[in-house]
Amino acid sequence: MSLRMSYRRWLGEQVRRTRRYLQDVETIGPEDRAAERFFYFGEGAGLIAPHGVLLNEYSISIGDGTLVGPYVSLSAGFTPGQEMGPSPVLRIGSRCVVGRNTHIVGHFSIVIGDDVQMGPGVYVTDQNHGYDDPETPIGLQVPKNAPVTIGAGSWVGAHAVILPGAVVGEQSVIGAGAVVRGAFPARVVIAGVPARIVRTWDPHLGWTRA
């Protein structure tokens, strides 16, 4: 093996070790000072580095044992120090898993129940642009808020979009890439754009097609 090849392998290993070290150092756990900024940061919870945007943590609650993956953005409001409504605006339950590159943006109320798991790239928000006035640029119009709830024990597939006003019952499945708006009962599978019920649970028949 040439000297150049040996040096490149050695350098690559040093880079990997540095990345692992920084990830360990920057990961936020309940004993870290950064956890004190949150409304609640549960025992055994963790935010894996590198982080996405963390905004107004004082209005964000993370339950016990919840694991938030890398590059996840969690925000309450859209400006630092924004005066919010009743805290927490964003509540993530216990023993949840939030997949990498997910964005959860709360302005009014987002409640994610216990034991919810999310795949990568999910987007959840309780606010949308208003467009009542066709003469005013949409970005300048007053936005509209509607609370969002994802029931306990549910699974949210990769790249699903959960829009304002969405209410998903417990033990439900949201298919990958679904765009969810409106209310859905417990123990259903929803999929599509816009999302609709494709399977329901019958205690006698099991999962059946809707």
SEVO-550874 format. One record per residue: residue number from 1; residue in three letters; x negated, y negated, z of N, C-alpha, C in turn. Coordinates in pm, 1 decimal. Example, Ala and Ser with C-alpha at 12.3 -4.5 7.8 and 13.67 -1.06 7.14 Angstrom:
2
palum/titi/neast/nnorth/nup/caeast/canorth/caup/ceast/cnorth/cup
1/ALA/-1319.0/569.0/780.0/-1230.0/450.0/780.0/-1320.0/330.0/780.0
2/SER/-1285.0/225.0/708.0/-1367.0/106.0/714.0/-1290.0/-3.0/787.0
! end
This chain:
210
palum/titi/neast/nnorth/nup/caeast/canorth/caup/ceast/cnorth/cup
1/MET/-84.8/119.3/0.0/0.0/0.0/0.0/-88.5/-124.5/0.0
2/SER/-55.2/-219.8/-87.8/-136.2/-340.3/-99.5/-119.6/-428.8/22.7
3/LEU/-218.6/-515.2/42.9/-214.0/-608.9/154.4/-94.2/-702.1/141.6
4/ARG/-64.5/-743.9/16.7/50.1/-832.7/-4.4/180.4/-764.7/33.8
5/MET/195.8/-636.5/-4.5/317.2/-563.2/29.0/330.5/-545.3/179.4
6/SER/220.7/-515.7/247.4/224.4/-499.8/392.6/265.9/-630.0/459.6
7/TYR/211.9/-741.7/409.3/247.4/-870.5/468.4/395.1/-902.2/448.0
8/ARG/448.0/-871.0/329.1/589.4/-898.4/302.4/678.7/-814.8/392.7
9/ARG/641.3/-689.1/415.4/721.4/-605.8/505.7/714.5/-658.2/647.4
10/TRP/594.9/-697.6/690.8/580.0/-752.2/826.1/662.3/-880.1/841.5
11/LEU/657.4/-968.4/740.0/731.3/-1094.3/745.5/881.7/-1069.0/748.8
12/GLY/927.2/-973.0/669.1/1068.9/-939.6/668.7/1116.7/-891.1/804.1
13/GLU/1035.2/-810.2/870.3/1071.6/-760.1/1002.7/1076.4/-873.5/1104.0
14/GLN/983.9/-969.8/1094.4/985.8/-1084.0/1186.2/1112.1/-1167.8/1166.8
15/VAL/1151.6/-1186.7/1041.5/1273.8/-1262.3/1013.8/1394.8/-1191.9/1072.8
16/ARG/1402.8/-1058.5/1057.4/1516.2/-983.3/1111.5/1518.6/-991.7/1263.5
17/ARG/1402.5/-981.8/1327.0/1397.5/-991.5/1472.4/1441.1/-1129.4/1520.2
18/THR/1399.7/-1232.8/1447.4/1438.2/-1369.0/1484.3/1588.1/-1387.1/1472.7
19/ARG/1646.6/-1334.4/1366.3/1791.1/-1345.4/1349.4/1865.7/-1274.3/1461.6
20/ARG/1819.1/-1153.1/1497.4/1884.1/-1080.1/1606.4/1872.2/-1155.9/1737.0
21/TYR/1755.5/-1216.3/1760.0/1734.6/-1291.9/1883.0/1827.7/-1412.3/1889.1
22/LEU/1835.8/-1488.2/1779.4/1921.5/-1605.5/1777.3/2067.7/-1567.1/1794.1
23/GLN/2106.3/-1455.0/1735.0/2243.6/-1409.6/1749.6/2274.0/-1377.5/1895.1
24/ASP/2180.6/-1309.1/1962.4/2201.1/-1277.3/2103.4/2208.0/-1403.6/2188.8
25/VAL/2120.7/-1499.1/2159.5/2115.2/-1621.1/2239.7/2240.0/-1706.5/2218.2
26/GLU/2284.8/-1719.6/2093.9/2394.7/-1809.3/2062.5/2531.8/-1747.3/2084.9
27/THR/2539.7/-1616.0/2097.7/2667.8/-1553.4/2126.8/2718.8/-1603.6/2261.7
28/ILE/2846.8/-1641.2/2267.7/2905.4/-1698.5/2388.8/2977.5/-1589.7/2466.8
29/GLY/2941.5/-1575.4/2592.3/3007.6/-1484.5/2684.4/3064.8/-1561.3/2801.7
30/PRO/3141.8/-1494.4/2888.3/3209.0/-1564.9/2998.1/3115.1/-1630.3/3098.2
31/GLU/2988.7/-1586.8/3104.3/2894.0/-1645.4/3198.9/2819.2/-1764.4/3141.0
32/ASP/2837.7/-1792.2/3012.9/2764.3/-1900.7/2948.5/2831.8/-2035.3/2973.3
33/ARG/2750.4/-2139.7/2974.5/2804.2/-2272.9/2998.2/2904.3/-2312.4/2890.6
34/ALA/2881.2/-2268.6/2767.0/2973.2/-2303.1/2657.9/3113.3/-2250.1/2683.9
35/ALA/3124.4/-2139.8/2759.1/3256.2/-2082.7/2788.5/3337.6/-2174.7/2878.7
36/GLU/3271.2/-2259.2/2955.3/3341.0/-2348.4/3046.6/3421.5/-2454.3/2973.2
37/ARG/3392.0/-2475.3/2847.1/3465.0/-2576.1/2769.7/3605.3/-2528.7/2730.6
38/PHE/3629.6/-2398.6/2738.6/3758.2/-2343.1/2696.3/3863.3/-2355.8/2806.7
39/PHE/3989.1/-2362.2/2766.4/4099.6/-2359.8/2862.4/4090.3/-2234.6/2948.4
40/TYR/4062.9/-2121.8/2882.4/4036.8/-1995.3/2952.7/3946.8/-1911.4/2864.5
41/PHE/3847.5/-1851.3/2925.3/3756.6/-1761.6/2853.7/3747.9/-1633.9/2936.6
42/GLY/3805.8/-1526.6/2885.3/3828.9/-1407.4/2963.3/3704.7/-1325.6/2996.1
43/GLU/3719.0/-1246.5/3100.8/3614.8/-1153.0/3140.3/3590.5/-1052.2/3028.9
44/GLY/3464.5/-1035.0/2991.7/3429.2/-939.7/2887.5/3455.6/-988.3/2746.9
45/ALA/3499.8/-1112.9/2731.1/3522.1/-1168.2/2596.6/3389.9/-1214.8/2536.5
46/GLY/3387.3/-1230.6/2404.9/3265.1/-1274.8/2339.7/3291.1/-1337.9/2205.1
47/LEU/3217.9/-1446.5/2176.6/3219.2/-1510.5/2045.0/3083.6/-1485.8/1982.2
48/ILE/3081.1/-1401.6/1880.0/2955.6/-1359.4/1819.7/2900.8/-1469.1/1728.5
49/ALA/2773.5/-1498.4/1742.7/2706.4/-1597.1/1657.9/2669.7/-1533.9/1522.9
50/PRO/2654.0/-1617.6/1420.2/2676.3/-1761.6/1418.8/2824.4/-1796.5/1417.2
51/HIS/2858.9/-1908.2/1483.4/2997.8/-1948.7/1494.6/3039.2/-2035.1/1376.5
52/GLY/3168.9/-2037.6/1354.1/3226.6/-2137.1/1266.2/3252.9/-2263.0/1347.3
53/VAL/3353.5/-2339.1/1307.6/3389.7/-2460.0/1381.4/3461.6/-2422.0/1510.2
54/LEU/3417.8/-2479.5/1622.1/3487.4/-2467.8/1750.1/3525.7/-2609.5/1790.6
55/LEU/3655.2/-2640.4/1786.1/3699.5/-2777.9/1805.8/3803.4/-2785.6/1916.9
56/ASN/3776.3/-2873.8/2013.3/3866.8/-2896.6/2126.3/3895.2/-2766.8/2202.1
57/GLU/3786.4/-2705.7/2247.2/3796.2/-2578.0/2317.8/3882.4/-2586.9/2442.8
58/TYR/3897.6/-2706.3/2498.8/3977.8/-2722.3/2620.2/4124.3/-2683.9/2599.4
59/SER/4166.0/-2671.3/2473.1/4302.9/-2630.9/2443.5/4309.0/-2494.9/2374.8
60/ILE/4204.1/-2414.3/2393.7/4196.3/-2279.9/2335.3/4176.6/-2178.5/2447.1
61/SER/4257.7/-2074.9/2449.0/4248.8/-1968.3/2548.7/4212.2/-1837.3/2481.1
62/ILE/4111.1/-1770.2/2534.4/4065.1/-1641.4/2480.4/4077.2/-1537.6/2590.9
63/GLY/4153.5/-1434.4/2566.5/4185.3/-1336.8/2668.6/4070.9/-1243.5/2703.3
64/ASP/4090.7/-1167.8/2810.5/3990.6/-1072.9/2858.1/3959.4/-968.5/2751.0
65/GLY/3830.6/-942.4/2733.3/3787.9/-836.0/2643.3/3806.9/-864.7/2496.0
66/THR/3840.0/-986.9/2460.3/3860.9/-1021.0/2319.1/3727.5/-1048.7/2251.2
67/LEU/3712.4/-997.5/2130.5/3589.6/-1012.7/2053.6/3618.1/-1095.2/1929.0
68/VAL/3547.7/-1207.8/1916.4/3562.5/-1296.7/1801.4/3437.2/-1284.4/1715.6
69/GLY/3453.3/-1247.3/1590.1/3340.8/-1218.2/1502.9/3266.3/-1342.1/1456.5
70/PRO/3158.1/-1322.2/1381.2/3078.3/-1434.9/1332.3/3152.3/-1517.9/1228.2
71/TYR/3112.8/-1644.0/1218.7/3167.2/-1739.4/1121.6/3317.2/-1763.8/1138.9
72/VAL/3369.8/-1737.0/1258.0/3511.1/-1762.8/1285.7/3527.7/-1907.0/1334.3
73/SER/3625.8/-1976.8/1279.0/3657.3/-2112.7/1322.0/3783.9/-2111.5/1406.8
74/LEU/3774.4/-2171.4/1524.4/3889.0/-2185.4/1614.5/3903.3/-2334.2/1645.0
75/SER/4019.4/-2391.1/1613.5/4034.5/-2534.3/1639.2/4173.9/-2564.8/1690.4
76/ALA/4178.9/-2663.0/1779.2/4304.2/-2720.9/1827.1/4302.0/-2867.1/1784.6
77/GLY/4384.0/-2902.5/1687.9/4378.1/-3035.8/1631.8/4273.2/-3045.5/1523.5
78/PHE/4247.2/-3168.4/1477.5/4151.9/-3185.3/1368.9/4048.5/-3294.1/1395.6
79/THR/4052.7/-3355.9/1514.1/3948.4/-3450.9/1550.7/3900.4/-3420.8/1692.5
80/PRO/3772.5/-3437.7/1719.9/3720.2/-3410.1/1854.4/3788.1/-3498.6/1958.9
81/GLY/3825.8/-3437.1/2071.1/3887.2/-3510.5/2179.7/4030.7/-3551.2/2155.0
82/GLN/4091.6/-3495.1/2050.9/4229.4/-3530.6/2018.0/4321.9/-3497.7/2133.9
83/GLU/4414.1/-3588.5/2162.2/4512.2/-3564.2/2268.4/4616.5/-3466.9/2216.3
84/MET/4625.6/-3350.8/2281.1/4712.0/-3244.3/2234.3/4838.0/-3237.5/2319.9
85/GLY/4930.4/-3153.2/2278.3/5047.9/-3125.4/2359.1/5011.6/-3032.2/2473.5
86/PRO/5110.6/-2961.1/2526.9/5082.2/-2869.3/2638.5/4974.7/-2767.6/2600.6
87/SER/4873.7/-2752.4/2685.3/4765.9/-2658.0/2659.6/4800.7/-2521.5/2717.3
88/PRO/4745.5/-2415.4/2658.7/4662.4/-2419.0/2538.4/4746.1/-2423.5/2410.9
89/VAL/4696.9/-2494.1/2312.7/4760.7/-2496.1/2181.4/4738.4/-2363.1/2110.7
90/LEU/4618.4/-2309.2/2124.9/4583.1/-2180.8/2063.9/4557.5/-2078.9/2174.0
91/ARG/4637.9/-1973.2/2175.3/4624.5/-1869.9/2277.6/4601.8/-1734.4/2209.8
92/ILE/4485.0/-1676.1/2233.5/4452.6/-1542.2/2183.4/4456.1/-1448.2/2302.4
93/GLY/4531.3/-1339.7/2291.8/4552.1/-1249.5/2403.8/4429.2/-1166.7/2438.2
94/SER/4450.1/-1069.6/2523.4/4342.2/-982.4/2569.5/4318.6/-866.8/2472.5
95/ARG/4191.8/-822.2/2467.7/4150.1/-704.4/2390.9/4177.9/-719.6/2241.3
96/CYS/4175.0/-841.6/2193.3/4193.8/-866.4/2050.2/4059.4/-858.3/1977.4
97/VAL/4066.6/-840.2/1846.9/3948.8/-846.6/1760.2/3981.6/-942.5/1646.5
98/VAL/3897.1/-1045.2/1630.5/3915.5/-1142.8/1523.7/3801.2/-1125.3/1424.7
99/GLY/3833.5/-1086.6/1302.6/3732.2/-1053.8/1202.4/3655.4/-1174.7/1153.5
100/ARG/3537.1/-1149.3/1099.8/3448.4/-1255.6/1052.6/3516.0/-1343.3/948.3
101/ASN/3473.5/-1469.4/944.8/3522.3/-1568.3/848.1/3670.5/-1600.9/862.5
102/THR/3729.2/-1566.8/974.6/3869.1/-1602.4/998.8/3878.2/-1747.0/1046.9
103/HIS/3986.4/-1814.1/1010.0/4011.3/-1952.1/1053.0/4148.0/-1956.4/1122.0
104/ILE/4148.9/-2001.3/1246.4/4274.1/-2018.2/1320.0/4280.9/-2164.6/1360.4
105/VAL/4377.0/-2235.8/1302.7/4384.1/-2380.9/1317.2/4518.1/-2416.8/1380.2
106/GLY/4516.2/-2455.3/1506.4/4638.2/-2486.7/1578.3/4654.1/-2635.9/1602.6
107/HIS/4778.2/-2683.9/1593.0/4810.8/-2822.7/1624.6/4925.5/-2830.7/1724.1
108/PHE/5008.5/-2728.9/1727.3/5129.9/-2729.7/1808.1/5134.3/-2607.5/1899.6
109/SER/5140.8/-2488.1/1840.2/5140.5/-2365.9/1920.5/5113.6/-2244.2/1832.4
110/ILE/5004.5/-2174.4/1862.1/4976.1/-2044.5/1801.2/4954.1/-1945.6/1915.1
111/VAL/5032.6/-1839.8/1917.4/5020.9/-1737.0/2020.8/4993.3/-1603.4/1952.9
112/ILE/4878.9/-1545.7/1983.8/4840.8/-1414.5/1932.0/4843.3/-1319.1/2049.7
113/GLY/4928.5/-1217.3/2042.5/4950.4/-1128.6/2155.3/4830.9/-1040.2/2186.2
114/ASP/4843.0/-964.4/2295.0/4737.2/-871.2/2335.1/4718.0/-762.3/2229.0
115/ASP/4594.8/-714.1/2219.9/4561.4/-596.8/2137.3/4589.5/-617.8/1988.7
116/VAL/4583.3/-742.1/1943.3/4596.9/-770.8/1800.3/4458.9/-761.2/1735.7
117/GLN/4453.1/-698.3/1619.8/4328.0/-689.4/1545.0/4346.1/-755.9/1409.4
118/MET/4243.9/-833.6/1371.4/4247.2/-905.0/1244.5/4128.1/-864.6/1160.5
119/GLY/4151.6/-841.8/1032.8/4043.4/-817.1/940.7/3971.0/-946.2/906.8
120/PRO/3873.2/-940.1/817.4/3796.5/-1060.4/781.5/3876.7/-1157.1/696.3
121/GLY/3842.2/-1285.1/709.1/3896.2/-1385.5/619.2/4042.1/-1419.8/637.5
122/VAL/4097.5/-1395.1/756.2/4238.4/-1429.1/781.6/4250.2/-1579.5/807.3
123/TYR/4362.0/-1638.5/767.1/4387.2/-1780.1/792.4/4521.5/-1793.8/862.8
124/VAL/4519.4/-1861.3/979.0/4641.2/-1880.6/1058.0/4652.7/-2028.8/1089.9
125/THR/4769.2/-2089.3/1063.0/4790.2/-2228.5/1098.9/4936.0/-2252.4/1133.7
126/ASP/4958.7/-2352.1/1217.9/5095.2/-2391.0/1254.2/5131.4/-2527.4/1197.0
127/GLN/5051.5/-2578.7/1103.9/5078.1/-2709.3/1044.9/5059.5/-2704.4/894.0
128/ASN/5148.1/-2772.1/824.3/5138.5/-2779.7/679.0/5162.6/-2923.3/634.6
129/HIS/5116.0/-2955.9/514.7/5135.6/-3090.4/462.0/5283.7/-3116.1/435.1
130/GLY/5327.5/-3238.7/462.6/5459.8/-3280.4/419.4/5453.5/-3333.3/277.7
131/TYR/5561.5/-3315.0/204.2/5565.0/-3364.9/65.4/5704.5/-3418.0/31.5
132/ASP/5771.3/-3476.1/133.0/5907.4/-3526.3/111.5/5911.9/-3642.1/12.4
133/ASP/5809.4/-3728.3/15.9/5806.3/-3845.3/-70.5/5722.0/-3814.5/-194.0
134/PRO/5784.1/-3806.0/-311.2/5708.7/-3770.0/-431.9/5618.2/-3881.6/-482.6
135/GLU/5628.5/-4001.7/-422.9/5546.5/-4114.2/-467.1/5421.4/-4133.7/-382.4
136/THR/5418.8/-4075.6/-264.4/5306.1/-4091.5/-172.5/5214.8/-3970.5/-182.0
137/PRO/5082.3/-3992.7/-191.7/4991.7/-3877.6/-194.8/5020.5/-3782.0/-78.3
138/ILE/5024.0/-3654.5/-107.5/5061.9/-3555.3/-6.8/4971.4/-3561.4/115.4
139/GLY/4843.1/-3587.2/93.2/4750.7/-3592.9/205.0/4776.3/-3707.9/300.4
140/LEU/4857.0/-3807.0/258.7/4887.0/-3922.4/342.5/5022.4/-3910.1/411.9
141/GLN/5097.9/-3806.7/379.9/5229.9/-3790.5/440.4/5219.7/-3718.2/574.5
142/VAL/5321.6/-3739.1/656.7/5322.6/-3680.8/791.4/5331.3/-3527.9/780.6
143/PRO/5236.1/-3455.7/843.2/5242.1/-3309.2/837.7/5354.8/-3255.3/924.6
144/LYS/5389.9/-3132.0/900.8/5498.6/-3067.1/974.7/5443.4/-2948.2/1052.5
145/ASN/5484.0/-2939.5/1178.8/5439.0/-2831.6/1266.9/5551.3/-2732.8/1292.9
146/ALA/5515.6/-2606.3/1308.9/5610.1/-2502.9/1351.1/5529.8/-2393.3/1420.5
147/PRO/5573.8/-2349.3/1539.0/5494.6/-2252.7/1615.7/5480.0/-2119.7/1544.4
148/VAL/5368.7/-2054.1/1571.7/5336.5/-1923.8/1511.9/5317.5/-1821.7/1624.5
149/THR/5372.6/-1703.1/1606.0/5354.4/-1594.1/1702.2/5322.4/-1465.4/1627.7
150/ILE/5217.4/-1397.7/1670.0/5184.4/-1264.1/1619.4/5196.7/-1168.8/1737.3
151/GLY/5287.1/-1072.8/1727.5/5320.1/-986.8/1839.3/5208.3/-893.2/1879.9
152/ALA/5212.0/-852.1/2006.0/5110.7/-764.2/2063.2/5099.1/-633.8/1984.6
153/GLY/4976.2/-584.8/1977.2/4951.7/-455.6/1914.8/4955.3/-455.0/1763.9
154/SER/4961.0/-571.4/1702.4/4973.6/-577.8/1556.7/4836.8/-574.7/1488.2
155/TRP/4841.1/-545.8/1359.6/4719.9/-544.1/1275.8/4741.0/-640.3/1161.2
156/VAL/4643.5/-730.6/1139.6/4649.8/-827.7/1031.3/4539.7/-793.6/932.1
157/GLY/4577.6/-759.9/810.0/4481.3/-717.6/709.2/4396.8/-832.6/658.0
158/ALA/4288.7/-797.8/590.1/4192.5/-895.1/540.0/4258.3/-998.5/450.4
159/HIS/4218.8/-1124.5/470.7/4257.5/-1237.0/385.7/4407.6/-1265.9/386.1
160/ALA/4477.7/-1218.2/488.6/4617.9/-1257.3/503.1/4626.1/-1404.9/542.6
161/VAL/4735.6/-1469.1/505.6/4759.5/-1609.2/539.2/4889.0/-1616.6/620.0
162/ILE/4878.6/-1669.3/741.4/4993.9/-1681.5/830.6/5030.5/-1828.8/837.7
163/LEU/5148.3/-1864.2/787.3/5188.0/-2003.1/771.5/5273.3/-2052.4/889.0
164/PRO/5291.4/-2185.0/899.8/5371.2/-2240.2/1009.5/5510.8/-2177.8/1016.8
165/GLY/5553.0/-2151.0/1139.1/5684.1/-2092.6/1161.2/5689.4/-1941.7/1155.3
166/ALA/5578.0/-1876.8/1122.6/5577.0/-1730.1/1113.7/5591.1/-1668.4/1252.5
167/VAL/5678.8/-1570.7/1262.6/5696.8/-1493.8/1386.0/5694.8/-1346.7/1346.8
168/VAL/5594.8/-1275.3/1394.3/5579.1/-1134.2/1360.9/5594.4/-1054.4/1489.4
169/GLY/5684.0/-958.2/1490.5/5709.2/-878.3/1609.4/5593.0/-787.4/1643.2
170/GLU/5599.4/-729.3/1761.5/5491.2/-646.0/1811.2/5476.5/-517.7/1730.2
171/GLN/5355.7/-459.9/1735.8/5324.3/-332.4/1671.1/5354.9/-333.8/1521.7
172/SER/5327.0/-446.8/1457.2/5353.6/-458.8/1315.0/5223.7/-463.6/1235.6
173/VAL/5234.1/-438.6/1107.0/5120.3/-440.8/1015.7/5143.6/-549.0/911.0
174/ILE/5043.8/-635.7/894.3/5047.5/-736.1/788.5/4944.4/-694.8/684.1
175/GLY/4988.5/-667.0/565.7/4900.6/-615.3/461.6/4795.8/-715.7/418.0
176/ALA/4686.0/-664.6/364.4/4577.8/-749.4/315.5/4630.3/-844.3/208.9
177/GLY/4591.5/-971.9/220.7/4628.4/-1070.9/122.3/4771.1/-1120.6/129.7
178/ALA/4847.6/-1076.2/229.1/4986.7/-1119.8/240.7/4993.6/-1267.5/278.8
179/VAL/5098.9/-1334.5/233.8/5126.8/-1472.6/273.3/5256.1/-1468.8/354.3
180/VAL/5244.7/-1496.8/483.7/5353.5/-1469.6/577.6/5419.6/-1599.1/621.0
181/ARG/5550.9/-1603.0/602.8/5630.9/-1714.4/652.0/5766.8/-1660.2/692.3
182/GLY/5823.4/-1712.4/800.1/5952.3/-1665.1/847.3/5936.9/-1564.6/959.3
183/ALA/6049.7/-1510.4/1003.3/6052.9/-1420.9/1119.2/6067.8/-1275.6/1074.7
184/PHE/5992.9/-1187.5/1142.2/5996.9/-1044.3/1113.4/6011.1/-968.4/1245.7
185/PRO/6086.4/-859.8/1246.1/6106.3/-785.3/1370.3/5984.0/-702.6/1407.6
186/ALA/5992.8/-636.7/1520.5/5885.0/-549.2/1565.8/5879.7/-422.1/1481.9
187/ARG/5761.4/-361.5/1477.6/5739.6/-230.1/1415.5/5783.4/-226.6/1269.5
188/VAL/5723.7/-318.0/1193.0/5744.8/-318.5/1049.2/5609.5/-333.6/980.5
189/VAL/5605.7/-298.5/852.9/5490.8/-327.2/767.6/5536.5/-431.7/667.5
190/ILE/5463.7/-544.0/662.2/5498.9/-648.7/567.0/5380.7/-670.5/474.2
191/ALA/5411.3/-700.1/349.3/5306.2/-716.3/248.6/5359.7/-801.4/135.7
192/GLY/5267.1/-858.0/57.7/5304.6/-930.0/-63.7/5299.0/-1079.7/-49.2
193/VAL/5328.6/-1147.3/-161.1/5328.2/-1293.1/-169.1/5459.5/-1336.8/-235.4
194/PRO/5553.6/-1390.1/-159.7/5552.8/-1401.1/-13.9/5574.0/-1264.7/51.0
195/ALA/5534.1/-1253.5/177.5/5542.5/-1125.0/245.3/5688.3/-1082.7/265.3
196/ARG/5710.7/-953.9/251.9/5842.2/-895.2/278.2/5821.8/-761.4/346.8
197/ILE/5926.2/-710.7/406.0/5917.4/-582.1/475.7/5912.5/-468.9/374.1
198/VAL/5811.7/-382.9/385.0/5800.3/-268.3/294.3/5817.2/-135.9/367.7
199/ARG/5798.1/-136.0/500.1/5821.8/-16.5/580.1/5879.7/-55.8/714.8
200/THR/5962.5/30.8/769.1/6018.2/9.7/901.9/6002.3/137.4/982.8
201/TRP/6009.0/123.2/1114.0/5993.7/238.4/1203.2/6130.0/285.4/1251.1
202/ASP/6156.0/413.4/1230.9/6276.7/477.5/1282.3/6233.9/581.8/1384.4
203/PRO/6283.8/574.1/1507.4/6238.8/668.9/1610.7/6266.0/814.7/1576.6
204/HIS/6357.8/840.0/1484.2/6389.0/977.7/1445.0/6317.4/1019.2/1316.6
205/LEU/6292.5/923.2/1227.2/6235.0/955.5/1095.9/6091.3/910.3/1081.8
206/GLY/6043.7/827.2/1176.8/5909.4/772.5/1164.7/5909.1/652.0/1071.3
207/TRP/5795.8/629.0/1005.2/5785.1/516.5/912.6/5857.1/548.6/782.6
208/THR/5947.4/461.2/742.6/6024.4/482.6/621.0/6014.8/359.1/533.1
209/ARG/6028.2/378.0/403.1/6022.9/264.7/311.1/6147.6/180.0/326.1
210/ALA/6127.8/49.5/323.7/6241.2/-41.5/337.2/6322.4/-42.0/208.3
! end
